[in-house]
Each structure stands twice: as C-alpha cells, then as structure tokens.
Amino acid sequence: MHYGSFATAALGVGAALNGSIAFPVDNAWNLDVSTAPVDPASDALIASIGLATGLHPDFGAGLLSGAPIGIPYVVVAGSQARVNIVFNAYGSESDPGPYPVPLTAPVEGGSAASNTGDRHVLVIDRDNNRLYELFGATENGDGSWTAACGAVFHLDSDTVRPTAPAGWTSADAAGLPIFPGLARYEEAAAGPGGIRHALRFTVQRSRRAWVPPASHFASSNLSTTLPPMGMRVRLKSSYVIPASFGVQTRALLTAMKTYGMIVADNGSNWFVSGAPDDRWDNNTLVGELRQVQGQNFEVLRMDGLVAG
C-alpha cells in the first residue's frame, strides 16, 4: 500500500490507483477502529438513521437517468493546465484557484448543463499528491469552471487542508474530502481486506454539530439523538458476514468492521458512496447490502464534538 503517495496511480477517469491511499497511515480515514469504544448514545443515534433500514450502494455500473452511478474522479499529471474557478456561493470558504481541472473532467450526475444535484468534480494531481474537489460545478466553455465551493487537500499530510479553519465547508457538507471515503471497484475486487480506509455515507437528518475529522455542520436541528457530521459507525463484531455474499460485498462489509463509515452529507439513510465502474455487479450489491441493517451497526465514541 502507498499511503499518502499517488506516484504509482494511472492517469484518466476512474483510473487504477495501484495501491495508493489518501493521507498517511495514521490519518483518521485510515485508522483501524475495530476495537474503539462505543458512544453512550449509540442506540438512539442508530435508531434515528433507521434500525431496520438496509444499506444501499450509491454507486454502480452502467447509467441511471443517463448518468454514471456514483461520484466519479479523474487522475491527472502534475503538468495538467490549471484553470480559473469562479465561485458563486461559498467563495469565502473556498481554496482559491486555479485548479488543474481538465475540460473533460467527469461531473457527478452528468455534464449536461440542465443536470441538477451536487455536481461534484474530483481531481487527483498524482505528481503533487493534491486532491481538488468542486461542488456545484459547471464548465464554462472557455476552460474555466463555475462552482459553489472548492477545496484543496494535501494527500501526503495529516494537515489535510492547511488553509481552512474549523467551521468552513468544503465540496462536502461535513467539510471533509469526498474521494478518500469512496468505495472503488479496484479495492473491492481484491476481496476482504482490500479496502483499507473508512467509507462515506449519508443520513436524512443530521444535527447542528460536527465531530472530527469533519469540520462543518449542515443542519439547524439541535437534537442530540441525531448524528453530527463526522460521526463514525462500525459494523458490529457480532455480525457474521455471510460466506455466500459476493467478493465485492464482503470487502465492503469487512472495511465497515475495520475502518467504519463516516457521516459526510445529508441524503438518503444508509446510502454508501462510491465511484462508478462498469465492473460493479449492481444486482448482487443491492441485494446483499440491503440485508445489512442499521441495527447491525454501532456509533463510535464522539471525542471532540463541536456543537453549532
């Protein structure tokens, strides 16, 4: 594994990373939390997300409504031309451009101008170990991009976004980087143990609070029974992963036991984020993950909770 270095990654959309993992091995995203203590409010927090609600892969193969399923990314070389980014909403909490975003960078949900949704754009500069993420992104036709927000993350450092103070948003509601939490086929196909980082997931209702590694909230609700951004859950050790499950599913569930999942955005409950790839087995993933329910998870102790 190559923690914090993307020098061996291939180039292109959805490129193979060849063992590259974002951030150093001791970073929060990469910590083995299989023995971490459980939060005293775990039961209530899990209930608010849905005890009998199954997991759902928010990624897959093929197209849905004409667009790839999941959050795409592109890997570029250090020589990639940098272009201007015009921020139209959260410019005061964005890292200024220019960013090395190709004209043909994939946009979540599709590149059509009429497309709505989060419209994330994720770009990895493999030679400089930097991650550029945009939210609400649209290419302007002259090579520049307009976006609601943008963030630059240092993939080779535990100071992941040195220019951003706590309280700033990012391309994600939690102020987190998106890419490190994506499920990718390359890792899942390696089977249990192939995914060596936490995964990203969404909840329908969140609290006006965050817990590290998050740095931003996206709610006005003060209820302590709702999850704050950055809350980490873990698949219980008592849950026995069925041997009949496919390789991809067993890899995902093993990662959920070892590294957990982090609340990163508001959305559908228990939706797990990933990158689109035509090699995913959609039917198997959906059918097997839905059998794993909220009651099979527990919340890890929320050290450093910041109330809004």
N, C-alpha and C positions, 0 to 999 in steps of 0.2 A: 504494500500500500504506500502511496505517496501523499502523505498528509501535508497540506499547505503548498504543494507544488503541482503545477499543471503542465510542466515541461513535456511530459510524455503523452499529453492529450492530442487526439487527432483534431483536424480542423473541419468546420462546417456545422450545418444544422443537426442537432441531436447527435453530435459526434461522440465516438467512443472516448472515454476518459482514461482508459488503460490503467486503472487503479488510483487515479487522482481523487483526493477527498478534500473538500474545502476546510481550511483552517487547521491549526496544529492539533495533534492528537489529544491534548488536554483541554481543547475548547469545549464549551457546553454542548455543542451539537454532536460531539464525538465521544462523550463520556458514557461509559458503561454504568447504567443506573439500575442494574438488576437487583442490587441489594440496598438501594437508597430507601430512607424511611418514608412511610406513608403519611399524608397530611391528615390531621384530625377531622377535617371537614370533607374527606374524600367521598363518603357515601352520598351526601347532599349534592355535592358538585357533579358527580357522575349522574345522579338522578335528573339533574336539570338538563343534561345533554340527551338523556334517554337510556334507561336501563335495558329496555327490550328492543332498542334500535340497533340494527346491524351496521357494520362498516360498509362503506361504498367507495370503490375506486373512482376518483375524479380524474381518470386518465385511461388511456386505452389505445387500441389500434383502429385505423380507419377514420371515418368522418362522422360527425354529429352536426346536423344542420349546416353541412357544407364545410365544417372546420375540423382540424385535428382535435382529438380529445385529450386535454391536459394543458400544461403550461410548457411551451417549447423554449429551447435555448439554442444559442449558436456560439461556437468557439472560434475566435479569430486570432491571428498572429499579432505580434506587437507592432507590426508595420501597418496595420489597418488604419485607414484615414479616419481622423476624428472630425466629427461634425457638430454643428451648433444644436443645442437643445433649448427650445423655448418653453418655459414653464408657465402654465396658465391657471394654476390653483394653489399649489403648495411650494412655490418657488423659494420662499423664505426658509423652508425646512429641507431644501434640496441641495445636493452637492452640485456646484456649477459645472457646466460643460467646458469644452467639448467632450463628447463620448465617442468611442470607436464603434459606432453602430452602422452596420452595412445597410445599404439601400434595400437589400432583400432580406433583412432580418425578419424572422417569423414573429407574428403578433398573436398573442393568445386570443382565440376566438376567430381568427382570420384577419386578413389585411384589408378587407373591404371597408371603405370609408363609412358605410352605413351601419357597420357592425357596432353593437353596444357591448357592455360588460367591462371587465377590468382591463383588458387590452395590455397585458404585461409584455414587456420585451426584456429578455435576459441575455446579456452578452458577457462571455468569459474571454479576457485577454490572457491567453495561456503563457505568453512570454514574460509578462509583467505581474502575473498572479493577481489580477484585479477582476472584480465582478461588477458589472454595470447593470442596474435594474431600473426600468421605467414603468410607471403606472399611467394608464390612460393615454397610450402612445399612438401617434398618427404620423406617418411620413408625409412631408410637405411637398414632395415633388422636385425639390431642388437639392435633395440630400440631407437637409436638416429635418429635425423631428420636433413635434409639439407633444408635451406630456404634462400630466397633472403633477407628477412628482418624480424625482430621480435620486438614486443613491449609489455611492461607490464603496465597495467593500474590499478590504485587503485580505485576500485568501491565504496569505502566508503569515498572518499575525493574529494574536488573540485580541489585539486592539482592532476590532473588525471594521469600524467606521470612525476613524480618529477625528474627523471634522464635525461630528454630530453629537450634540449634548443630549442627555436623557430628556425625554419628552418629545423629541422630534419623531415624526412619522417617517416612513420610507415608501418604497413601492408596495409594501405590505402594511396592513392596518396595525400590526404589532410593532412596527419599527424594525422588524427583522429582515434579514436577507431571505429571499424565496428559494433560490436554487439549492442551497445545502439540504433542504428538507424534502426535496422531490424524490419520489420513487422512480428509478430508472431501470429499464429492462436489462441493461448490461449487468447490473449488480444482482437483480432478482434472479436472472437466469443462472447465476452461479450457485443458487440454492441457499439453504440456511447458512448464515454467516457471511453471505456475500454482500449484504447491506451493512455498512459499519458506521452508521450515523442515525440520528433521530429523524423521524418523518414529520411532515407538516400536515395539520388537519384543521377543519373549520367547525365552528359551532353556530347555532342560530342566534343564541342570546349570550352576550358576554357582559362583564362587569366594567365599571369605570375604574379600572386599575390594571397594573401590569406587574409581572414578576420576571426578573432576569432569566434568560437573555433578552426578553422583549424590553422595549423602552417607550411604548406608546399604547394608549387605550383607544377604543373605538365604540364607546357606549356612554350613555348618561345614567345607566341603571346602577345603583349603589348596593344592590342586594349581594350579601356575602355568600349566597347559595349559587351564584352564577360564576362561571370561570373567568378569571382575568386573562388578558393576553399574556402569552408566555407560559401558561400553566402546562405542566408536563404530566402526561398519563403513561401508565405502563400496563401491558398485558400481564395479568396475574400469573405468578409462577405455578399456581394450581391448575391453570388452563392447559390441557393436553392438546397440542397441535396434532390434528388427525394425520396419520401417515398416508391416508388416501388423498389428501389435498395435493394439488399440483405443486411443482417446484417453485413457481413464482409466488404462490400464496404462502407457502411455508417459509420462504425467505422473508417476506414482508412481516409475517407474524413473529418470526424469530427476532427481527430487528425491533419490533414493538415490545418484546420481552426484555431485550438487552439495552436498547437506547431510548425506547419510548417514543411518544409523539407529542408535539408541541402545538398549542393553540396559537394560530397565526393570523386568523381573519374571521370575520363574520360570514356565515354561509350556511349551507345545509349541515345538519348534525352528523358527525362521524364520517364526513367526506374526507378521504385521504388524497393528498395531492401527489401528482406525478407528471412525468414528461410523456408526450405522445410517442408511440413507437409501433410500427405495423407488426411487430413480433409479439406484442402482448396477446394473450388469449382472453378476450373480453368475457366470453360466456363462463369460463372457469373462474376468473377473478371475481366477477359479480356474484356468481352462485355460491362460491365458497366464503368470500369475505362477509356476505350478509348473515352467515351463520354465527359469526363472532359478534357478540352484542356488547352494549355499553356495560352491562353487569359483569363482564369479564375483565374490566379494567379498574385501576385504582389511580388516585391522584398522588403524586409525589409531594413531599413537604415543600411548601412555597416559601423558601427563605428569601428575604429581601423584597417582600411585597410592597409595592408603591400604590397607595390609593389616590385616585384623581380628585 
